[in-house]
Amino acid sequence: MRKNKNKIITIILLILLLTLSSQTLVTSEKNIQKTNIFKIKTITYYLRDVDPTHGQPGEGGGGNGDHRDMKAMLLAKPENKPKSEEYWKCSNWIQNSPDEIPEDISKFTIIKDIDIYCWYKAEKSGLFLVDNNLFRPYVAFQRHATPWMTVNPLTIRFIEPVDNDEEYKWTHVKIQNIFCPLFSKEDWYWVSVKLIGDHPIWMTNPDEPSRVEFTVFSI
């Protein structure tokens, strides 16, 4: 309990530090220089029909077979070869978690924004019933991946329904001001993005790959 309390205090202090991180130094009346404690960078991951391998849900084919459920995000897009189109699906939700970590990433980072560019389908009207709850299709972020449709409710972004007998639809979804801290490089393995709807499908290809761009602050 005390450990969790200290972690919450640390998060609050870090967010305050981030807010105050732009310090202005006036070197002359016409020369203003800014120094930033945090660096801003973008990390691009590609949504892939590949099983994760670092303990995340879906490791070792735990996603109920080929093209199912819980998959990985990689730093490389699909290769341009025969049958290079990849897809994965399930009845109510699918998710992808990073399975590689950039070499230049800091031990401590804060995820600020997420841009999701993807090909998808969400069958029928996009309305489905799970545990007597009615939903529209949406994409969302989860800090700690779980084998279920749980997400951070503040990150839900609704999307247009697409029936399975129609062509895949391309969309761009932006989730801003998450301010999610990651305290180690290994924490990246456990973040996830999810597509939730009626028989959702994600697809990617070499020409226009589905991807996730994380805007992060790092020290």
N, C-alpha and C positions, 0 to 999 in steps of 0.2 A: 504493500500500500504506500509506504514511504517512498519507494523507488518510483512508483507512478506519479506521486505528488511532485517529486523533484524533476521528473521528466516534463510535466505540465509547466512548471515554473520556468524550466529551461526554454521550452517552446515560446512562452510569452516574452521572455527576455530577448530571444533571437528575433522574433517578429518586430519588437520595438527597436532593436538594433538595426534591422533591415530598413525600417522606416526612417531612421536617422542617419543612415549610412552615407548619404551624399553630403559631404562636408565642403563648403565653399571657402577657398582661400583667395583673398583679394591681394594680388601682387602689385597692382597699380590701378589707376582709375579706368584704364582701357584693357586690362588684362585680368580676366577672372579664370582661375583654374579650379576644376573640380576633381576631387579624389573620391573613389568609391571603395568601401570596405569589401563589398560583395561584387563579384564578376557575374555578368549575365551571359548565358550561352544557350544554344538550342541543341538538343540531342534528338536525332531522328531514329526511330525504331520502325521496322517493317512488320506488319501483321503477317504471320506465316502459319501454314498448316503443318506445324512441326511440334512434337511433344516437348515440353520443358524438361530440364534435367537437373534442377537445383532444389528439389524438394517442394516445388510449387504444386498445387492441384493439377492433375493431368500428367505428372511425371511417370514415365514408364508405360505410357498408353492408358493411363487412368481415365481418359476421356471417353470411355465406352466404345472404343474401336476407331477405325479410320474416319477421318474428316469429322470428328465429333468433339463437342464441348469445350475442353480447356487446352489451349494451345500457347505457343510462344511468340514473343517479339524478338526479332534478330536485327543485327546491324546491317545485314545484307538483304537486298531485295531478291525476288525469285530470278533464277537464271533464265536466259532466253534459249529455251530448248523445246523439243516436242512435248506436248502435254504439260507445259509449264504453268498453266492456270491452276491455282490452288483454291480450295474452298473448305469450309468446315461449318457444321450446323448442329442444331439440337431442337428440342420441342419448345423450350421457353427462353433459354439464355445461352450465350457463349461468351468466353473471355480469353484474353491473351495477356501473358506476363512476360517481362524481359527475361531472356535467358543468356544474355551477354552483357558485359559492362564495358563502356569505353575506357581505354587505358588512361586517358587524361582527366577522368572525372574525379572530383574531390571526395574525400571521405565524408564530409558533411555538405549536403545540398538542400535547397528548398525548392520544391516544385511550385512554380507560380501559375503558369498557364499550360493548357494542353490543347493542341489542335489535332483533330482526328479527321483524316481524309480516307474515305473508304468506299468500296463497292459492297452493296448489301441487298438483302431482301428480308422482308418481314411479312409473312403470308396473310392472305385474306384482308380483312378490314384493319388489321393491326391491333385488334382488341382480343385479349385472351384472358382466361380465368385460371388463377392459381390460388389455392387456399381461400376461395371465395373473394379474392381481390381482383378488381378489373383494372387493366392497365392499357396504355397506348405504347407503341414501340418507342424505345429510346436508347441512347448510349449514355454511359456514365463511367465514373472513375471509382476505384476502391483502393484504399491505402494498403490493406492486407488481404491478398487474394484468398477467397474461400470457394469451395465447390457448391456454390449456390448463387442466387440472384441478388444477394446483398450488395448494396453500393452506398456511397456517400450521397444522401438525398439532395444535397445542395449542388451536386454536379450533374443531375439528370437533365438531359437535353432531348426533347421529343423530336422525332423524325417522321417523315412521310411514309405510310405503309406501302409495301410493294408485294404483290402476290407472287407465289413461286412459279407460276406459268408466264410471268412477265420477264423482261430483261432486267439485269442488275441495274440498280440506281447508284450514281456517284453522289456523295455528299461531303460537305465540310462542316464539322461541328467544332465550335470553339468553347472551351470551358476556362473561364478566367478567374484569377484571384483565389486559387485554391490554398496557397501558402502551406503546403504539406512538407514537413521536414523529414529528411532521411538522414539517420545518424551514422550509417556505415555504407560502404559500397554494396554490401550484400543485401541491404534493404531494397535495392532496385529489383531484385528477383521477385519481390512480393507485392509490388504495385500491379494493378491490372486495369484494363479497360474492358467494358462489357457491352454487348448488344443484347437487348432484352425485348422480346416480342413474341408473336405467334409463329413458331418454326423459323427462327432467324437464321440467316446464312451470311457469312462474310466470305468475300472472294478477293483474290489479288492476282496480279499478272505482272510480267516484266515491263510492259509498256507504260502502264499507269498503276503503280503498286499502291495498295492500301497501306497507310502508314500513320504513325503517331509522332507528333513533334512536341517534345517537352521543353518549355522555356523554364530554365532553372537559375537560381542564384547559388553561387559557390564561393567559398573563401579562397 
